[in-house]
Amino acid sequence: MGGITKQALSKYEKGKDAPSSTRLIQLADVLGVKPEYFFRSDSVELGPVDFRKRSTFGKKQQEAVKEQVREHMERYLAAEELFETEQADNNHFHWKEFFPVSDIDSIEAAAETLREKWHLGTNPIPNLTETLEEHGVKVVGLDAHEKFDGLCTMANAGTYAVIVSNTTRAGERQRFNLAHELGHLVMKLPDEIHDTPEEENWCHRFAGAFLFPKDQVRETFGSSRKRVFFDEFLLAKEEWGISIQAILRRLLDLGIVQQRFYQETFRQWSIRRLRKNEPNPLKPERSYRLRQLVYRALAEGLVTPSRAAELLGVGLVEIENVMANGQAGDGADALEDSRL
């Protein structure tokens, strides 16, 4: 790792030795964090982090992502503590229930039940990132390596649920990955499929069902099809925020098209190179909650500009630009004083 031996790294982690400033900079660069991260007193402990079973994401890259998530969560929780009373309800996710699933039908039912509990109805979810955060899930967006899709974990002994997404993905793929990781969080899967490719398949099924419920799929495409226009997939993609490949899979899973139709369509899309470059890509979603908290704290004088920059992980110049843009009510106090 950046020329640092495993033995040296172990000593740093156990507090038996302290890295030099040069080593700190090297560590920060490798892990994708700023050097001041190592001097923070606030600590976030991540629970077990399971990367995708089929992922080719390397061990070094996995460790870097985990440190970036931990660093982001420390800043996130510090910002929430500024409004501790108001944020208390949001700090604990509102879906303590774990949905036991034993077969495909129960996966569909779990997705529908969660939609009901979150009062989402059967309509498309406009912004999945905001929906997750409204229900207590911390969403961390990273501009990560192309081989990284996402992950989920619990932080601080199960107090916080965390889902990490790769914001370099197209919006439809990012949303599917978020829903996939949500499946890992809320479903209680059979022991025999843990740590197997089947676990990923079941979470894929949950993601499809959560984003595009089966009744709405049938309402859109019918109960049985032998021919589907390509533009039908594009229209459904735009409406439901899900990729054409995931839509095709939903049609197969729900028995609307047969295996032969699925395979032939998939083959044609591969020839046209649509699997990696889908037409009409959706804009990636981003979480704005941390930024909103920090801007509010700055406007109310709860943090200094330098602290605001630290909480957001940005340069002081960016915060100064925000302040230079002014704020609503800037002249209100002066106007009130002139009337006295």
C-alpha positions in Angstrom: 0.0 0.0 0.0 1.9 3.0 -1.3 5.2 1.5 -0.2 4.0 1.0 3.3 4.5 -2.5 4.6 1.8 -4.6 6.3 3.8 -4.7 9.5 4.1 -0.9 9.6 0.4 -0.5 8.9 -0.4 -2.9 11.7 1.6 -0.9 14.1 -0.1 2.3 13.1 -3.5 0.8 13.5 -2.7 -0.6 17.0 -1.1 2.7 18.1 2.4 1.1 18.6 4.0 3.5 16.2 3.1 6.8 14.5 3.6 7.5 10.8 5.7 10.4 9.7 4.1 13.3 7.9 5.3 11.9 4.6 3.7 8.5 5.4 0.5 10.2 6.5 0.2 12.0 3.1 0.9 8.6 1.3 -1.8 6.9 3.4 -4.3 9.6 2.7 -3.5 9.5 -1.0 -3.9 5.7 -1.2 -7.2 5.7 0.8 -8.7 8.7 -0.9 -9.1 10.9 2.2 -7.5 14.1 3.3 -4.6 14.0 5.8 -6.6 15.8 8.5 -8.9 12.7 8.6 -6.3 10.9 10.8 -6.5 13.6 13.4 -10.2 13.6 14.0 -11.4 12.4 17.4 -14.9 11.4 16.2 -14.9 7.8 15.2 -17.3 5.7 13.1 -17.1 1.9 13.2 -18.4 0.1 10.2 -19.9 -3.3 10.5 -19.1 -6.1 8.1 -18.8 -4.9 4.6 -19.6 -7.4 1.9 -18.7 -6.4 -1.7 -20.5 -8.1 -4.5 -19.8 -11.8 -4.8 -19.0 -11.4 -8.5 -17.1 -8.2 -8.1 -13.5 -7.9 -9.5 -12.9 -5.0 -7.2 -9.4 -5.5 -5.7 -8.7 -5.7 -2.0 -6.7 -2.5 -2.0 -9.5 -0.7 -3.7 -12.0 -2.2 -1.2 -10.0 -0.8 1.7 -9.9 2.6 0.2 -13.6 2.7 -0.3 -14.2 1.6 3.3 -12.0 4.4 4.6 -13.8 7.0 2.4 -17.1 5.8 3.7 -16.0 6.0 7.3 -14.6 9.5 6.7 -17.8 10.6 5.0 -19.9 9.2 7.8 -17.9 11.0 10.5 -18.6 14.3 8.8 -22.2 13.4 8.2 -22.9 12.5 11.8 -21.0 15.6 13.1 -23.3 17.8 10.9 -26.4 16.0 12.2 -25.3 16.6 15.8 -25.5 20.4 15.2 -29.3 19.9 15.0 -29.4 16.9 17.4 -32.9 17.4 18.7 -34.5 17.9 15.3 -32.5 15.1 13.7 -33.0 12.5 16.4 -35.9 10.8 14.7 -34.0 10.5 11.4 -30.9 9.1 13.1 -32.6 5.7 13.5 -34.0 4.0 10.4 -37.7 3.3 10.3 -37.7 -0.2 9.0 -36.5 -2.3 11.9 -38.4 -5.2 10.4 -36.4 -7.7 8.4 -38.5 -9.5 5.7 -37.9 -13.2 5.8 -37.9 -14.5 2.3 -37.8 -18.1 1.2 -38.6 -18.0 -2.5 -39.1 -15.7 -5.4 -42.7 -14.9 -4.6 -41.7 -13.7 -1.1 -39.1 -11.4 -2.6 -41.8 -9.7 -4.7 -44.0 -9.5 -1.5 -41.1 -8.0 0.5 -40.6 -5.2 -2.0 -44.3 -4.4 -2.2 -44.6 -4.4 1.6 -41.7 -2.0 2.0 -43.3 0.3 -0.5 -46.5 0.2 1.6 -44.6 0.9 4.8 -42.9 3.9 3.2 -46.2 5.1 1.7 -44.7 5.1 -1.8 -47.8 3.6 -3.4 -47.3 2.1 -6.8 -46.0 5.1 -8.6 -42.4 5.6 -9.9 -39.9 6.7 -7.3 -38.7 10.1 -8.5 -35.5 10.2 -6.4 -34.5 7.0 -4.7 -31.6 8.6 -2.9 -33.9 11.1 -1.2 -36.4 8.4 -0.4 -33.8 6.3 1.4 -32.5 9.2 3.4 -36.1 10.3 4.4 -36.4 6.8 5.9 -33.2 6.9 7.9 -30.7 5.3 5.5 -27.4 7.2 5.1 -26.6 7.4 1.4 -22.9 7.9 0.6 -22.1 8.8 -3.0 -18.5 8.2 -4.2 -16.9 9.0 -7.5 -15.4 5.5 -7.4 -13.6 3.1 -9.6 -15.6 1.8 -12.6 -15.6 -1.8 -11.2 -17.4 -0.6 -8.0 -21.2 -0.7 -8.0 -22.1 -0.2 -4.4 -22.3 -1.7 -0.9 -24.3 -1.6 2.3 -23.3 -1.9 5.9 -24.3 -0.9 9.4 -22.3 1.6 11.4 -21.7 2.1 15.1 -23.1 -1.2 16.4 -26.1 -1.2 14.1 -27.2 2.3 14.9 -27.0 3.5 11.3 -27.7 1.9 8.0 -25.4 2.9 5.2 -25.7 2.4 1.5 -22.8 3.5 -0.8 -23.3 4.2 -4.5 -21.0 5.0 -7.3 -22.1 8.4 -8.6 -20.1 7.9 -11.9 -22.8 5.4 -13.0 -25.7 6.4 -15.2 -28.7 7.2 -13.1 -30.7 4.1 -14.0 -27.8 1.8 -13.0 -27.1 3.8 -9.8 -30.8 3.5 -8.8 -30.8 -0.2 -9.4 -27.6 -0.6 -7.3 -29.2 1.4 -4.5 -32.3 -0.8 -4.6 -30.1 -3.9 -4.7 -28.2 -2.9 -1.6 -31.5 -2.0 0.1 -32.5 -5.6 -0.5 -29.4 -6.8 1.3 -30.5 -4.6 4.3 -34.1 -5.5 4.6 -34.4 -9.1 3.5 -33.6 -12.0 5.8 -32.3 -14.6 3.3 -32.0 -18.3 3.8 -28.7 -19.3 5.4 -27.9 -21.7 2.5 -27.6 -18.9 -0.1 -25.5 -16.5 2.0 -22.2 -15.7 0.2 -23.3 -17.3 -3.0 -24.1 -15.8 -6.4 -27.8 -16.7 -5.7 -27.8 -14.1 -2.9 -27.0 -11.4 -5.5 -29.7 -12.8 -7.9 -32.3 -12.5 -5.1 -31.3 -8.9 -4.4 -31.5 -8.1 -8.1 -35.0 -9.5 -8.1 -35.9 -7.3 -5.1 -34.4 -4.2 -6.8 -36.5 -4.8 -9.9 -39.6 -5.4 -7.9 -39.1 -2.3 -5.7 -38.4 0.0 -8.6 -41.0 -1.4 -11.0 -43.8 -3.4 -9.2 -45.2 -6.4 -11.0 -48.7 -5.0 -11.4 -47.4 -1.9 -13.0 -45.1 -4.0 -15.3 -48.2 -5.9 -16.5 -50.2 -2.7 -16.8 -47.5 -1.3 -19.0 -46.6 -4.3 -21.1 -49.5 -6.7 -20.7 -49.6 -10.3 -19.4 -48.0 -12.0 -22.4 -45.9 -10.6 -25.3 -44.2 -12.1 -28.3 -43.0 -8.8 -29.7 -42.0 -5.6 -28.0 -40.8 -2.4 -29.7 -37.5 -1.0 -28.5 -39.2 2.3 -27.9 -41.5 0.7 -25.4 -38.4 -0.2 -23.3 -37.2 3.4 -23.6 -40.5 4.9 -22.5 -40.7 2.6 -19.5 -37.1 3.5 -18.6 -37.9 7.2 -18.6 -41.0 6.7 -16.5 -39.7 4.3 -13.9 -36.0 5.2 -13.8 -34.8 1.6 -14.5 -32.6 0.3 -17.3 -33.9 -1.4 -20.4 -31.9 -4.5 -19.4 -33.6 -4.6 -16.0 -37.0 -4.1 -17.7 -36.3 -7.0 -20.0 -35.4 -9.1 -17.0 -38.7 -8.1 -15.3 -40.6 -9.3 -18.3 -38.9 -12.6 -18.2 -39.2 -13.0 -14.4 -43.0 -12.3 -14.5 -43.6 -14.6 -17.4 -44.6 -11.9 -19.9 -41.9 -13.0 -22.4 -40.4 -16.4 -22.8 -36.7 -17.4 -22.3 -36.1 -17.6 -26.1 -37.4 -14.0 -26.5 -35.2 -12.8 -23.6 -32.1 -14.5 -25.0 -32.6 -13.3 -28.5 -33.3 -9.7 -27.4 -30.3 -9.7 -25.1 -28.1 -11.0 -28.0 -29.3 -8.2 -30.3 -28.6 -5.6 -27.7 -25.1 -7.0 -27.2 -24.4 -6.8 -30.9 -25.6 -3.2 -30.9 -23.4 -2.6 -27.8 -26.3 -1.4 -25.7 -25.4 -3.4 -22.6 -22.7 -1.0 -21.6 -24.0 2.1 -23.3 -27.7 2.3 -23.0 -29.4 5.1 -24.9 -31.1 8.0 -23.0 -29.0 7.6 -19.8 -30.5 9.1 -16.7 -28.8 11.8 -14.7 -27.1 10.3 -11.6 -28.7 11.0 -8.2 -26.9 12.8 -5.5 -27.5 13.3 -1.8 -27.8 16.9 -0.8 -28.7 16.4 2.9 -25.2 16.9 4.3 -24.7 20.0 2.3 -28.1 21.4 3.4 -27.3 20.7 7.0 -23.9 22.5 6.8 -25.2 25.5 4.9 -27.9 25.9 7.5 -25.4 25.7 10.3 -23.2 28.2 8.6 -26.1 30.6 8.0 -27.2 30.3 11.7 -23.7 30.9 13.0 -23.3 27.4 14.4 -20.1 26.7 12.6 -17.2 28.8 11.2 -16.5 28.9 7.5 -13.4 26.7 8.0 -15.5 24.1 10.0 -18.1 24.1 7.3 -15.4 23.4 4.7 -14.1 20.5 6.8 -17.6 19.0 7.3 -18.2 19.1 3.5 -14.7 18.0 2.6 -14.2 21.0 0.3 -11.8 24.0 0.2 -12.4 27.1 2.1 -12.8 29.1 -1.2 -15.9 27.2 -2.0 -17.5 28.1 1.3 -16.4 31.7 0.9 -18.1 31.7 -2.5 -21.3 30.5 -0.9 -21.2 33.3 1.6 -20.4 35.8 -1.1 -23.6 34.9 -2.9 -25.5 36.4 0.1 -28.5 35.0 1.9 -32.2 35.7 2.2 -32.7 38.2 5.0 -29.3 39.8 4.7 -30.7 43.3 4.9 -33.6 42.5 7.3 -31.7 43.3 10.5 -30.5 46.6 9.1 -34.0 47.5 7.9 -35.5 46.6 11.3 -32.9 48.8 13.1 -33.7 51.8 10.9 -37.3 51.6 12.0 -36.4 51.7 15.7 
